[in-house]
């Protein structure tokens, strides 16, 4: 009996490609100091993540998000005690899971728009929540020794009257919320512009790499297990290298 192999050669190759591209773009971030606090860094890494999710599904999209962050940690390490990197993984999951699930159910332009809209809203909402309950407290206590002065100082160029009492109102609703909506909007527009061309190339590659024989259920399960173990092994190696880089540079 023939069975479908989820982790085909094409899928594995595309996950690796999109992870590497997203990892590079994740490192090449920049701030928009005239509109948002300087520590909110804009990046285009969501574009290959979303393209990979459209082409390969939500599971592959989540894998790309994890490897994207791990690649960045290996190359440039972390400046947030890994807290910000964990938040980026969770916010990435919140974007790609709705996008992938909705688009898989309705593989049309309308389905893509709905998926991107829902994913953007969920991802933005989670970003606001994580900043409130995790990121700001972690930065204040881990990076600044419990002092609010450094983080308030980063806000005053845009908000001269920012104090500890009104910090969360200004930061969450005037900075984090519009920043993440803009991030998702730009990524969604760029993805819609280039996805169809890339998807045709992926489909042609898949036709060349698809096995000429049918796989049995046992073969598929064996390949799936080997692939999952391989992904786990690569992830563990990257985690080890990231930790090594961190401890050698601190």
Secondary structure as GFF3:
##gff-version 3
##sequence-region A 1 250
A	DSSP	alpha_helix	9	27	.	.	.	ID=ss1
A	DSSP	beta_strand	30	31	.	.	.	ID=ss2
A	DSSP	beta_strand	41	42	.	.	.	ID=ss3
A	DSSP	alpha_helix	45	56	.	.	.	ID=ss4
A	DSSP	alpha_helix	58	76	.	.	.	ID=ss5
A	DSSP	alpha_helix	83	105	.	.	.	ID=ss6
A	DSSP	alpha_helix	109	130	.	.	.	ID=ss7
A	DSSP	pi_helix	131	135	.	.	.	ID=ss8
A	DSSP	alpha_helix	136	138	.	.	.	ID=ss9
A	DSSP	pi_helix	139	143	.	.	.	ID=ss10
A	DSSP	alpha_helix	149	156	.	.	.	ID=ss11
A	DSSP	alpha_helix	167	171	.	.	.	ID=ss12
A	DSSP	pi_helix	172	176	.	.	.	ID=ss13
A	DSSP	alpha_helix	177	209	.	.	.	ID=ss14
A	DSSP	alpha_helix	217	249	.	.	.	ID=ss15
###
